[in-house]
Amino acid sequence: MKVVKVYDGTDPGGTPGRVFTASIGQEEITQDGAFLSWLMVGLKHAVATAAVVIETSVGLLSEYMLRIGSETRILMNMRQLCALMAFYFKELPFIWENTDATGNNFVGGVKVPVFAKMDATKKVSHSAAWVTQTNAATTTLAIDAYFDETDQGKKPVHAVAVSLTSAAATGYQLIDVILPQIGKLVGVIIQHATPFADGTIAVSIERLRLLINGQTHSQFNVLASSLGVPGVYNGTLEPIADLLNVFSFLDLRPSGLDLKTQEVKISIDVQDVSDAIVIIPVIEIG
């Protein structure tokens, strides 16, 4: 395996990462191996005036896009990238959340699955959108690319966030998106508007159905089927819990669900109406 820095500051130097105080347009990643296995991402900022909670800090990276040729493979924000890592690799980032008005916050070691075969005719490119956050200053963004000579038995990953507002009435709502017919669905990540509350199940979506050609194939109850994340518990939460407790992880591995030969859509049971939510289908291509 070969590790190549993509975004960095002066090397050697005391700033770990590229200055990130404005959006970075689409830039090419040099292909330096047969397969791009994954990216590692880190985000840091100085704290100014008052403490900043980590879930606000990650809002600085409001959208990260990775493209292979003309195809978008990854499209989501930093908080969602952390959730994708937790779901796909069962691993967590490292976090420092400062509790006063000085010092720095940072989230690092965010592992983004790619597993794409390199092709000189298909440019690999990415971009990063920046959004200011109150009391967060002097932001830097660091990205390393991990190349290998084999595919490690993995299929390329497609994970594109679908943002929507839930219906204004309770009950089932069909999401008007046909999942791309490029491989198999290995899971779905739901980002709720609010996390599970103390003593109640107060989430935007209570259930999720996968429909094949209009007929219910699989039905998840988010209480029964959501995978747990270490550090997410009630009471006083660790920073990783504050970051990830808005997500439900629904897993279809190891076999997954074939998307290439059938039309698959998602329907959600809305019990907290008119919420801003996100659905992330995680697909392995091939």
Residue pairs with C-beta under 8 A, 6 or more apart in sequence:
1 33
1 37
1 146
1 147
1 148
2 32
2 33
2 146
2 147
2 148
3 144
3 145
3 146
3 147
4 30
4 32
4 144
4 145
4 146
4 147
5 11
5 142
5 143
5 144
5 145
6 29
6 39
6 126
6 143
6 144
6 145
7 17
7 18
7 20
7 24
7 128
7 141
7 142
7 143
8 16
8 17
8 18
8 142
9 15
9 16
9 17
9 18
9 19
9 140
9 142
15 140
16 42
16 44
16 140
16 142
17 42
17 43
17 44
17 140
17 141
17 142
18 24
18 140
18 141
18 142
19 139
19 140
20 43
20 60
20 61
20 128
20 130
20 139
20 140
20 141
21 130
21 138
21 139
22 130
23 127
23 128
23 129
23 130
24 127
24 128
24 130
24 141
25 127
26 65
26 67
26 125
26 126
26 127
27 125
27 126
27 127
28 123
28 124
28 125
29 36
29 124
29 125
29 126
29 145
31 118
31 120
31 124
31 147
32 145
32 147
33 118
33 147
33 148
33 149
34 117
34 118
34 147
34 148
34 149
34 150
35 115
35 116
35 117
35 118
35 147
35 148
35 149
35 150
35 151
35 152
36 114
36 115
36 116
36 118
36 124
36 145
36 146
36 147
37 114
37 115
37 146
37 147
37 148
37 152
37 154
38 111
38 112
38 113
38 114
38 115
38 146
39 66
39 111
39 112
39 114
39 143
39 144
39 145
39 146
40 109
40 110
40 111
40 112
40 143
40 144
40 146
41 61
41 64
41 78
41 81
41 108
41 110
41 112
41 141
41 142
41 143
42 106
42 107
42 108
42 109
42 110
42 141
42 142
42 143
43 57
43 58
43 60
43 61
43 78
43 106
43 107
43 108
43 110
43 139
43 140
43 141
43 142
44 104
44 105
44 106
44 108
44 139
44 140
44 142
45 52
45 57
45 60
45 104
45 105
45 106
45 133
45 136
45 137
45 138
45 139
45 140
46 103
46 104
46 136
46 137
46 138
47 98
47 100
47 101
47 102
47 103
47 104
47 105
47 135
47 136
47 137
48 101
48 135
48 136
48 137
49 101
49 135
50 101
50 135
51 98
51 99
51 100
51 101
51 135
52 97
52 98
52 105
52 133
52 134
52 135
52 136
53 97
53 239
53 242
54 95
54 97
54 105
54 107
54 239
54 242
54 243
55 79
55 242
55 243
56 133
56 134
56 136
57 97
57 105
57 106
57 107
57 133
57 136
58 77
58 78
58 79
58 82
58 107
58 243
59 77
59 78
59 79
59 131
59 133
60 78
60 130
60 131
60 132
60 133
60 136
60 139
61 77
61 78
61 81
61 128
61 129
61 130
61 141
62 77
62 78
62 129
62 130
62 131
63 75
63 76
63 77
63 127
63 128
63 129
64 74
64 75
64 76
64 77
64 78
64 81
64 112
64 126
64 127
64 128
64 129
65 72
65 74
65 75
65 126
65 127
65 128
66 72
66 73
66 74
66 75
66 112
66 114
66 124
66 125
66 126
67 73
67 123
67 124
67 125
67 126
68 116
68 122
68 124
68 156
69 119
69 121
69 122
69 123
72 160
73 114
73 116
73 156
73 157
73 158
73 159
73 160
74 81
74 84
74 112
74 114
74 157
74 158
74 159
74 160
75 159
75 160
75 161
76 84
76 159
76 160
76 161
76 280
77 161
78 107
78 110
79 191
79 243
79 246
80 161
80 189
80 191
80 278
80 280
81 110
81 112
82 92
82 93
82 107
82 110
82 243
82 244
83 189
83 191
83 244
83 247
83 249
83 280
84 112
84 113
84 159
84 189
84 280
84 282
85 91
85 92
85 93
85 110
85 111
85 112
85 113
86 92
86 229
86 244
86 247
86 249
87 187
87 189
87 227
87 249
87 251
87 282
88 113
88 157
88 187
88 282
89 111
89 113
91 111
92 229
92 230
92 231
92 240
93 107
93 108
93 109
93 110
93 111
93 240
94 107
94 108
94 109
95 106
95 107
95 108
95 239
95 240
95 243
96 104
96 105
96 106
97 105
97 239
98 104
98 105
101 135
105 136
107 243
108 142
113 154
113 157
113 159
114 156
114 157
115 151
115 152
115 154
115 155
115 156
115 157
116 124
116 156
117 151
117 156
118 124
118 147
126 143
128 141
130 139
154 284
155 183
155 284
155 285
155 286
156 183
156 284
156 285
156 286
157 282
157 283
157 284
157 285
158 180
158 182
158 183
158 282
158 283
158 284
158 285
159 280
159 281
159 282
159 283
160 280
160 281
161 191
161 278
161 279
161 280
162 175
162 177
162 278
162 279
162 280
162 281
163 276
163 277
163 278
164 175
164 276
164 277
164 278
164 279
165 274
165 275
165 276
165 277
166 173
166 204
166 205
166 268
166 270
166 272
166 273
166 274
166 275
166 277
167 173
167 270
167 273
167 274
168 273
168 274
169 270
169 273
170 270
170 271
170 273
171 269
171 270
172 209
172 267
172 268
172 269
172 270
173 267
173 268
173 270
174 211
174 265
174 266
174 267
175 265
175 266
175 267
175 268
175 279
176 265
177 265
177 266
178 263
178 264
178 265
179 185
179 259
179 264
179 265
179 266
179 281
179 283
180 259
180 283
181 259
181 260
181 261
181 263
182 259
182 260
182 283
182 285
182 286
183 259
183 260
183 283
183 284
183 285
183 286
184 255
184 256
184 257
184 258
184 259
184 260
184 283
184 284
185 210
185 252
185 256
185 257
185 259
185 264
185 281
185 282
185 283
186 251
186 252
186 253
186 256
186 282
186 283
186 284
187 249
187 250
187 251
187 252
187 253
187 281
187 282
188 208
188 220
188 250
188 252
188 266
188 279
188 280
188 281
188 282
189 247
189 248
189 249
189 250
189 278
189 279
189 280
189 282
190 204
190 205
190 208
190 222
190 247
190 248
190 250
190 277
190 278
190 279
190 280
191 246
191 247
191 277
191 278
191 279
191 280
192 203
192 204
192 205
192 246
192 247
192 248
192 272
192 275
192 277
193 204
193 246
193 272
193 275
193 276
193 277
194 202
194 203
194 204
194 246
194 272
194 275
195 203
195 245
195 246
196 202
196 203
196 245
198 234
201 222
201 223
202 272
203 222
203 248
203 271
203 272
204 270
204 271
204 272
204 275
204 277
205 222
205 248
205 268
205 269
205 270
205 271
205 277
206 221
206 222
206 223
206 269
206 270
206 271
207 219
207 220
207 221
207 222
207 268
207 269
208 219
208 220
208 222
208 250
208 266
208 267
208 268
208 269
209 216
209 217
209 218
209 219
209 220
209 266
209 267
209 268
209 269
210 216
210 217
210 218
210 219
210 257
210 264
210 265
210 266
211 217
211 264
211 265
211 266
211 267
212 262
212 263
212 264
213 262
213 263
214 263
214 265
216 267
217 257
217 264
218 252
218 257
220 250
222 248
222 250
225 250
225 251
226 248
226 249
226 250
227 249
227 250
227 251
229 240
229 241
229 244
229 245
229 247
229 249
230 240
231 237
231 238
231 240
231 241
231 244
232 240
232 241
232 244
232 245
233 241
237 245
256 284
257 264
259 283
266 279
266 281
268 279
